[in-house]
Amino acid sequence: MPWICCKLEGMQPETFSSKTIYSGKVFDIRVDRVREGDVEYERDIVVHGGSAVILPVFDDGTAALVRQYRHAAGEMLLELAAGTLEAGEDPVAGALRELEEEIGVRAETVEKLAEFYVSPGFLTEKMHVFLATGLTEVGQKLEEDEILTIERHSFPVLLEMISLGQIKDAKSIIGITLAAKIVDADHSAATLPSSIHAPD
């Protein structure tokens, strides 16, 4: 029987006040007052609508990532293609949009690898990570402020880059690690039993 430090049953936290103090292009910031049992506390929350992340794997077994400058990190990072979901947008549709815009390909098949909260202590953003196969090149459709280059690497190389600290982005580390488990030993994309056929 697992050890439990304290009893939480019936302790449903209640938000009794919430105030938005900043509204931006990508996220908002609000201050919540929360009551949990006899305890009241304040939390600063970054409100984000979520993101779609996609890892395309070509017939030769290489995966395409993008390298771009991330000002918050202050350096160039190698990452999976990703973007903020539009209001009400399905994550699969968002992932396919980013695939075409950033990598310049369309996918015949998409498989969901994971979804996770980025930093649930203060951020509402959830990321949805997908694997794309059956690729057709159509050309990039970059936005004006998207300055990036595409790099293609095999999974053994990508995993080595992670172990050496050359890939530092969390969503990319998660996506690569999960995708590597369903790629054949000959580095070609494996059959995806729970995959989704991309809409035409």
C-alpha positions as CSV (number, residue, x, y, z in Angstrom):
1,M,0.0,0.0,0.0
2,P,1.5,3.4,-1.0
3,W,2.4,5.8,1.8
4,I,0.4,9.0,1.7
5,C,1.7,11.9,3.7
6,C,-1.7,13.6,4.2
7,K,-5.3,13.2,3.5
8,L,-6.6,15.3,0.6
9,E,-10.0,13.8,0.1
10,G,-12.7,16.5,0.1
11,M,-10.2,19.3,-0.1
12,Q,-11.3,20.9,-3.4
13,P,-9.5,24.2,-3.9
14,E,-11.6,27.2,-4.6
15,T,-10.6,30.3,-6.6
16,F,-12.5,33.1,-5.0
17,S,-11.0,36.0,-6.9
18,S,-9.1,36.4,-10.2
19,K,-7.8,39.5,-11.8
20,T,-6.1,39.8,-15.2
21,I,-3.1,42.2,-14.9
22,Y,-1.6,41.8,-18.4
23,S,-3.0,40.9,-21.8
24,G,-0.5,40.1,-24.5
25,K,-0.3,38.7,-28.0
26,V,0.7,35.2,-26.9
27,F,-0.3,35.0,-23.2
28,D,-2.1,36.8,-20.4
29,I,-1.2,37.1,-16.8
30,R,-3.7,36.9,-14.0
31,V,-3.5,36.9,-10.2
32,D,-5.7,34.3,-8.5
33,R,-6.7,34.1,-4.8
34,V,-7.2,30.5,-3.8
35,R,-8.8,28.8,-0.8
36,E,-7.7,25.3,0.1
37,G,-9.3,24.1,3.3
38,D,-8.4,26.7,6.0
39,V,-5.5,28.1,3.9
40,E,-5.7,31.0,1.5
41,Y,-3.0,31.9,-0.9
42,E,-2.2,34.0,-4.0
43,R,-0.9,32.7,-7.3
44,D,0.4,34.5,-10.4
45,I,-0.7,32.6,-13.5
46,V,0.5,32.8,-17.1
47,V,-2.5,32.0,-19.3
48,H,-1.6,30.3,-22.6
49,G,-3.9,28.5,-25.0
50,G,-1.7,25.6,-25.6
51,S,0.8,24.5,-28.4
52,A,1.1,21.8,-31.1
53,V,4.5,20.2,-31.6
54,I,5.4,17.9,-34.5
55,L,8.3,15.6,-35.4
56,P,8.4,14.6,-39.1
57,V,10.3,11.4,-40.0
58,F,11.3,10.9,-43.7
59,D,11.5,7.6,-45.5
60,D,15.3,7.5,-44.9
61,G,14.7,7.5,-41.2
62,T,15.9,11.1,-40.6
63,A,13.8,13.6,-38.6
64,A,13.6,17.3,-39.4
65,L,14.0,19.9,-36.7
66,V,14.4,23.7,-36.8
67,R,17.3,25.8,-35.5
68,Q,16.3,29.3,-34.4
69,Y,17.3,32.1,-32.0
70,R,15.3,32.1,-28.8
71,H,15.7,35.4,-27.1
72,A,14.5,34.3,-23.7
73,A,17.3,31.6,-23.7
74,G,19.7,34.0,-25.4
75,E,20.9,31.4,-27.8
76,M,20.2,29.4,-31.0
77,L,18.3,26.2,-30.1
78,L,17.5,23.1,-32.1
79,E,13.9,22.2,-31.6
80,L,10.9,20.4,-33.0
81,A,8.5,22.5,-35.1
82,A,5.9,24.0,-32.9
83,G,3.4,26.8,-32.6
84,T,0.6,28.3,-30.4
85,L,-2.8,26.9,-31.0
86,E,-5.5,29.3,-32.2
87,A,-8.6,29.7,-30.1
88,G,-10.6,26.4,-30.4
89,E,-8.1,24.9,-32.8
90,D,-7.8,21.1,-32.8
91,P,-4.2,20.1,-31.9
92,V,-3.8,17.8,-34.9
93,A,-4.8,20.7,-37.2
94,G,-2.4,23.0,-35.4
95,A,0.5,20.5,-35.7
96,L,-0.1,19.9,-39.4
97,R,-0.2,23.7,-39.9
98,E,3.1,24.1,-38.2
99,L,4.6,21.2,-40.2
100,E,3.8,22.9,-43.5
101,E,4.8,26.4,-42.4
102,E,8.1,25.5,-40.7
103,I,9.3,22.3,-42.4
104,G,7.5,22.7,-45.7
105,V,6.0,19.2,-45.9
106,R,2.6,17.6,-45.6
107,A,2.0,14.3,-43.8
108,E,-0.1,11.3,-44.8
109,T,-0.1,9.9,-41.2
110,V,0.1,11.5,-37.8
111,E,0.5,9.8,-34.4
112,K,0.1,11.4,-31.0
113,L,3.1,10.9,-28.8
114,A,2.2,12.8,-25.7
115,E,0.5,15.8,-24.1
116,F,1.9,17.5,-21.0
117,Y,1.8,20.7,-19.0
118,V,4.9,22.7,-19.6
119,S,5.2,24.2,-16.1
120,P,2.0,23.7,-14.1
121,G,3.2,25.7,-11.1
122,F,2.4,28.9,-12.9
123,L,1.6,28.3,-16.6
124,T,-1.6,26.9,-18.1
125,E,0.0,25.9,-21.4
126,K,-0.4,22.2,-22.5
127,M,1.7,20.9,-25.3
128,H,0.5,18.2,-27.7
129,V,3.3,16.3,-29.4
130,F,2.9,14.4,-32.7
131,L,4.9,12.1,-35.0
132,A,4.4,12.6,-38.8
133,T,5.2,10.1,-41.6
134,G,4.4,9.7,-45.2
135,L,5.8,13.1,-46.1
136,T,5.4,15.2,-49.2
137,E,7.4,18.4,-49.8
138,V,5.3,21.5,-50.5
139,G,7.5,24.4,-49.5
140,Q,7.7,26.4,-46.3
141,K,5.3,29.2,-45.4
142,L,7.2,31.1,-42.8
143,E,5.8,34.2,-41.1
144,E,7.8,37.4,-41.4
145,D,9.5,37.0,-38.0
146,E,10.3,33.3,-38.3
147,I,14.0,33.0,-39.1
148,L,15.1,29.4,-39.0
149,T,17.0,26.7,-40.7
150,I,16.0,23.0,-41.1
151,E,18.3,20.2,-39.9
152,R,17.8,16.5,-40.6
153,H,19.4,13.9,-38.3
154,S,19.0,10.2,-37.6
155,F,17.6,9.1,-34.3
156,P,20.9,7.8,-33.0
157,V,22.5,11.2,-33.7
158,L,19.6,13.0,-32.1
159,L,19.7,10.9,-28.9
160,E,23.5,11.5,-28.7
161,M,22.9,15.2,-29.1
162,I,20.5,15.1,-26.2
163,S,23.0,13.2,-24.0
164,L,25.7,15.7,-24.8
165,G,23.4,18.7,-24.0
166,Q,23.3,19.9,-27.6
167,I,19.5,19.7,-27.6
168,K,18.2,21.7,-24.6
169,D,14.5,22.2,-25.4
170,A,12.2,20.1,-23.2
171,K,9.5,19.5,-25.8
172,S,12.1,18.3,-28.3
173,I,13.8,16.0,-25.8
174,I,10.4,14.4,-25.0
175,G,9.3,14.1,-28.6
176,I,12.6,12.6,-29.8
177,T,12.8,10.1,-26.9
178,L,9.3,8.9,-27.4
179,A,9.5,8.7,-31.2
180,A,12.8,6.8,-31.1
181,K,11.0,3.9,-29.4
182,I,8.7,3.4,-32.4
183,V,11.3,3.6,-35.2
184,D,12.6,0.4,-36.8
185,A,16.2,-0.6,-36.2
186,D,16.9,0.2,-39.9
187,H,16.0,3.8,-39.1
188,S,12.8,3.8,-41.2
189,A,9.4,4.8,-39.7
190,A,7.7,1.9,-38.0
191,T,4.1,0.9,-38.6
192,L,1.9,3.2,-36.4
193,P,-0.9,1.1,-35.0
194,S,-2.8,4.0,-33.4
195,S,-2.1,6.7,-36.0
196,I,-4.4,9.3,-37.5
197,H,-4.6,9.8,-41.2
198,A,-4.1,13.5,-41.9
199,P,-7.1,15.2,-43.5
200,D,-6.8,16.1,-47.2
